[in-house]
Amino acid sequence: MADWSPFDDPYPATGRRDLVTLRDAGAYIAALPKTKQQSPEWQAATKALIMAAEDRGPLMHAHVGMMLALHGAKPIPEHNPSKEKALGPAENKTG
């Protein structure tokens, strides 16, 4: 059975009532056009929501996923350490 826990901080969704619970968030996603549901940010939000509802992931991940998707966030690029500059030793700034 799904967990319909409330989010710590409800947030408004454009054109709908506030998203207060996992159930509200699921209904919001289900009402989106299929093309929008297939975007990377909504796929990530959906996955986090399902995991939280099945008690396989933290509620906070679902909350953050929904916030990012609602605000049109782009996926975070994969970390590539070869593109970073090597940091030198910390400078002594005592004076």
N, CA and C of each residue as an Amber inpcrd file, in Angstrom:
protein
   285
   0.8470000  -1.1900000   0.0000000   0.0000000   0.0000000   0.0000000
   0.8830000   1.2400000   0.0000000   0.5110000   2.2180000  -0.8030000
   1.3190000   3.4240000  -0.9600000   1.2580000   4.2880000   0.2900000
   2.3320000   4.9910000   0.5190000   2.4250000   5.9300000   1.6270000
   2.0560000   7.3140000   1.0910000   0.9840000   7.8970000   1.5940000
   0.5500000   9.2070000   1.1120000   0.9830000  10.3030000   2.0750000
   2.1820000  10.1770000   2.6020000   2.7220000  11.1310000   3.5760000
   2.7220000  12.5530000   3.0370000   2.5400000  13.5050000   3.9370000
   2.6310000  14.9070000   3.5080000   4.0900000  15.3250000   3.3650000
   4.3480000  16.2360000   2.4370000   5.6720000  16.8380000   2.3140000
   5.8880000  17.7450000   3.5150000   7.1440000  17.9790000   3.8580000
   7.4570000  18.8790000   4.9660000   6.9270000  20.2830000   4.6880000
   7.1120000  20.7520000   3.4700000   6.6530000  22.0760000   3.0610000
   5.8280000  21.9430000   1.7940000   4.5050000  22.0960000   1.8700000
   3.6900000  22.0510000   0.6560000   4.1120000  23.1750000  -0.2870000
   3.9310000  22.9810000  -1.5600000   4.2790000  24.0370000  -2.5030000
   3.2130000  24.1360000  -3.5740000   3.0290000  25.3580000  -4.0740000
   1.9780000  25.5810000  -5.0620000   2.3780000  25.0190000  -6.4250000
   1.4090000  24.4950000  -7.1340000   1.6090000  24.0320000  -8.4960000
   0.7860000  24.9390000  -9.4010000   1.3360000  25.3030000 -10.5190000
   0.6710000  26.2090000 -11.4360000  -0.7070000  25.6940000 -11.8350000
  -1.7230000  26.5120000 -11.6120000  -3.0750000  26.1870000 -12.0370000
  -3.7810000  25.1190000 -11.2210000  -3.1990000  24.6770000 -10.1240000
  -3.8160000  23.6360000  -9.2840000  -3.6420000  24.0310000  -7.8270000
  -4.2580000  23.2350000  -6.9810000  -4.0840000  23.4890000  -5.5540000
  -2.6700000  23.0820000  -5.1360000  -2.2980000  23.4420000  -3.9280000
  -0.9630000  23.1030000  -3.4270000  -0.7420000  21.5940000  -3.4390000
   0.4980000  21.1980000  -3.6660000   0.8880000  19.7930000  -3.5670000
   1.3040000  19.5630000  -2.1200000   0.4710000  18.8380000  -1.3920000
   0.6890000  18.6380000   0.0380000   1.2080000  17.2320000   0.3200000
   0.7240000  16.2360000  -0.4180000   1.0920000  14.8420000  -0.1650000
   1.6860000  14.1970000  -1.4140000   2.2380000  13.0020000  -1.2200000
   2.7280000  12.2230000  -2.3560000   1.5950000  11.9680000  -3.3550000
   0.4020000  11.7400000  -2.8280000  -0.7560000  11.4940000  -3.6900000
  -1.0530000  12.7100000  -4.5660000  -0.9900000  13.9160000  -3.9860000
  -1.1940000  15.1400000  -4.7630000  -0.1600000  15.2340000  -5.8890000
   1.0920000  14.9410000  -5.5500000   2.1620000  15.0160000  -6.5400000
   1.9470000  13.9860000  -7.6500000   1.5350000  12.7840000  -7.2860000
   1.2660000  11.7470000  -8.2820000   0.1300000  12.1370000  -9.2090000
  -0.9220000  12.7210000  -8.6530000  -2.0560000  13.1700000  -9.4630000
  -1.6330000  14.2980000 -10.4000000  -0.7710000  15.1700000  -9.9130000
  -0.2770000  16.2690000 -10.7380000   0.4920000  15.7200000 -11.9380000
   1.3940000  14.7720000 -11.6790000   2.1860000  14.1840000 -12.7630000
   1.2820000  13.4470000 -13.7500000   0.3150000  12.6980000 -13.2360000
  -0.5820000  11.9340000 -14.1000000  -1.4070000  12.8380000 -15.0160000
  -1.6700000  14.0710000 -14.5850000  -2.4630000  14.9980000 -15.3850000
  -1.6380000  15.7450000 -16.4330000  -0.3130000  15.6340000 -16.3590000
   0.5370000  16.3070000 -17.3410000   0.3910000  15.6440000 -18.7050000
   0.6270000  16.3970000 -19.7820000   0.6510000  15.7760000 -21.1060000
   1.7460000  14.7010000 -21.1570000   1.5000000  13.6360000 -21.8950000
   2.4520000  12.5150000 -21.9640000   3.8360000  12.9740000 -22.4020000
   3.9040000  13.9180000 -23.3300000   5.2220000  14.3850000 -23.7810000
   5.9990000  15.0420000 -22.6500000   5.3070000  15.7800000 -21.7970000
   5.9710000  16.4210000 -20.6530000   6.3900000  15.3670000 -19.6330000
   5.5440000  14.3580000 -19.4120000   5.8780000  13.2880000 -18.4730000
   7.1530000  12.5610000 -18.8830000   7.4620000  12.5530000 -20.1580000
   8.6380000  11.8360000 -20.6570000   9.9340000  12.6390000 -20.5490000
   9.8550000  13.9030000 -20.1350000  11.0710000  14.7080000 -20.0030000
  11.9190000  14.1700000 -18.8510000  13.2380000  14.3610000 -18.9330000
  14.1340000  13.8180000 -17.8940000  13.7890000  14.2800000 -16.4810000
  13.4230000  15.5530000 -16.3150000  13.1390000  16.0390000 -14.9640000
  11.8660000  15.4180000 -14.4000000  10.8520000  15.2070000 -15.2460000
   9.6230000  14.5800000 -14.7540000   9.7980000  13.0810000 -14.5570000
  10.6400000  12.4460000 -15.3620000  10.9310000  11.0270000 -15.1460000
  11.6400000  10.8360000 -13.8040000  12.5920000  11.7190000 -13.4950000
  13.3140000  11.6360000 -12.2150000  12.3630000  11.8940000 -11.0480000
  11.4810000  12.8940000 -11.1850000  10.5170000  13.1900000 -10.1250000
   9.5820000  12.0050000  -9.9020000   9.1320000  11.3950000 -10.9860000
   8.2350000  10.2420000 -10.8920000   8.9110000   9.0840000 -10.1760000
  10.1550000   8.8160000 -10.5410000  10.8970000   7.7140000  -9.9130000
  11.0670000   7.9660000  -8.4090000  11.4470000   9.1830000  -8.0450000
  11.6300000   9.5180000  -6.6280000  10.3090000   9.4300000  -5.8710000
   9.2330000   9.8520000  -6.5140000   7.9090000   9.8000000  -5.9010000
   7.4800000   8.3580000  -5.6410000   7.6660000   7.5070000  -6.6300000
   7.3060000   6.0920000  -6.4740000   8.1360000   5.4450000  -5.3720000
   9.4390000   5.7200000  -5.3550000  10.3030000   5.1250000  -4.3340000
   9.8890000   5.5740000  -2.9360000   9.5350000   6.8500000  -2.7830000
   9.1000000   7.3430000  -1.4730000   7.7650000   6.7100000  -1.0820000
   6.8590000   6.5820000  -2.0520000   5.5460000   5.9990000  -1.7610000
   5.6590000   4.5350000  -1.3560000   6.6450000   3.8390000  -1.9220000
   6.8560000   2.4260000  -1.5880000   7.8110000   2.2480000  -0.4160000
   8.1730000   3.3380000   0.2460000   9.0950000   3.3290000   1.3810000
  10.4550000   2.7500000   1.0010000  10.8830000   3.0290000  -0.2420000
  12.2010000   2.5930000  -0.7010000  13.1400000   3.7760000  -0.9040000
  12.6860000   4.9510000  -0.5610000  13.4980000   6.1500000  -0.7070000
  12.9520000   7.2470000   0.1780000  13.7850000   8.2530000   0.4620000
  13.3580000   9.3220000   1.3620000  12.3140000  10.2460000   0.7360000
  11.4320000  10.7410000   1.5560000  10.4160000  11.6890000   1.1320000
  11.0710000  12.9560000   0.5770000  12.2100000  13.3270000   1.1410000
  12.9060000  14.5350000   0.6970000  13.3120000  14.4290000  -0.7810000
  13.6860000  13.2440000  -1.2530000  14.0460000  13.0830000  -2.6650000
  12.8430000  13.3680000  -3.5600000  11.6830000  12.8970000  -3.1420000
  10.4620000  13.1700000  -3.9160000  10.1630000  14.6660000  -3.9130000
  10.3320000  15.2930000  -2.7720000  10.0860000  16.7310000  -2.6530000
  11.0170000  17.5110000  -3.5810000  12.2990000  17.2100000  -3.5270000
  13.2800000  17.9100000  -4.3600000  13.0230000  17.6170000  -5.8370000
  12.7270000  16.3640000  -6.1690000  12.4280000  16.0150000  -7.5540000
  11.2540000  16.7960000  -8.1050000  10.2090000  16.9430000  -7.2970000
   9.0430000  17.7140000  -7.7220000   9.3930000  19.1890000  -7.8990000
  10.1530000  19.7500000  -6.9690000  10.5340000  21.1580000  -7.0890000
  11.3530000  21.3980000  -8.3480000  12.3250000  20.5270000  -8.6030000
  13.1530000  20.6900000  -9.7940000  12.3200000  20.5660000 -11.0670000
  11.4430000  19.5850000 -11.1180000  10.6170000  19.3850000 -12.3090000
   9.6450000  20.5550000 -12.5010000   9.0420000  21.0180000 -11.4300000
   8.1110000  22.1400000 -11.5370000   8.7850000  23.4050000 -12.0330000
  10.0510000  23.5510000 -11.7400000  10.7790000  24.7540000 -12.1290000
  11.6140000  24.5550000 -13.3850000  11.3780000  23.4630000 -14.0900000
  12.0440000  23.2440000 -15.3680000  13.5320000  22.9930000 -15.2800000
  13.9690000  22.3770000 -14.2040000  15.3990000  22.1030000 -14.0270000
  15.8960000  21.1420000 -15.0970000  17.1110000  21.3170000 -15.4680000
  17.7560000  20.4150000 -16.4180000  18.5550000  19.3860000 -15.6250000
  18.7260000  18.1840000 -16.1870000  19.5250000  17.1790000 -15.4790000
  20.9380000  17.6940000 -15.2180000  21.4940000  17.3060000 -14.0880000
  22.8580000  17.7010000 -13.7390000  23.8090000  16.9180000 -14.6380000
  24.7410000  17.6110000 -15.3060000  25.6790000  16.8910000 -16.1710000
  26.5120000  15.9050000 -15.3620000  26.9010000  14.8470000 -16.0170000
  27.7200000  13.8360000 -15.3570000  29.0550000  14.4430000 -14.9460000
  29.4920000  14.1190000 -13.7440000  30.7500000  14.6390000 -13.2210000
  31.9240000  14.0580000 -14.0020000  32.8160000  14.9260000 -14.4690000
  33.9890000  14.4930000 -15.2070000  35.2170000  15.1270000 -14.5530000
  35.8980000  14.3910000 -13.6530000  37.0270000  14.9780000 -12.9270000
  38.1950000  15.3690000 -13.8280000  38.3070000  14.8300000 -15.0270000
  39.4330000  15.1610000 -15.9040000  39.3390000  16.6070000 -16.4020000
  38.1820000  17.2300000 -16.2800000  38.0190000  18.6090000 -16.7310000
  38.2800000  19.6260000 -15.6310000  38.5990000  19.1670000 -14.4410000
  38.8420000  20.0720000 -13.3210000  40.3180000  20.4310000 -13.2360000
  40.5860000  21.6430000 -12.7590000  41.9600000  22.0580000 -12.5010000
  42.3960000  21.4690000 -11.1690000  43.6470000  21.1140000 -11.0920000
  44.1900000  20.6340000  -9.7970000  44.3130000  21.8340000  -8.8660000
  43.8670000  21.6680000  -7.6440000  43.9620000  22.7340000  -6.6670000
  45.2910000  22.6590000  -5.9500000  45.9260000  23.7920000  -5.7890000
  47.2050000  23.8390000  -5.0950000  47.0050000  23.8850000  -3.5920000
  48.1040000  23.8540000  -2.8340000  47.9820000  23.9300000  -1.3760000
  47.3540000  25.2520000  -0.9570000  46.6450000  25.2160000   0.1380000
  46.0060000  26.4230000   0.6550000  47.0670000  27.4550000   1.0410000
  46.7630000  28.6890000   0.6880000  47.7180000  29.7530000   1.0170000
  47.5890000  30.1210000   2.4920000  48.7140000  30.4400000   3.0840000
  48.7060000  30.8870000   4.4680000  48.3700000  32.3710000   4.4860000
  47.2180000  32.7350000   5.0310000  46.7760000  34.1150000   4.9900000
  46.8320000  34.7560000   6.3630000  47.7560000  34.3210000   7.1840000
  47.9040000  34.9820000   8.4870000  48.8040000  36.1810000   8.3120000
  48.5650000  37.1760000   9.0370000  49.3490000  38.3510000   8.7750000
  49.8390000  38.9510000   9.9540000
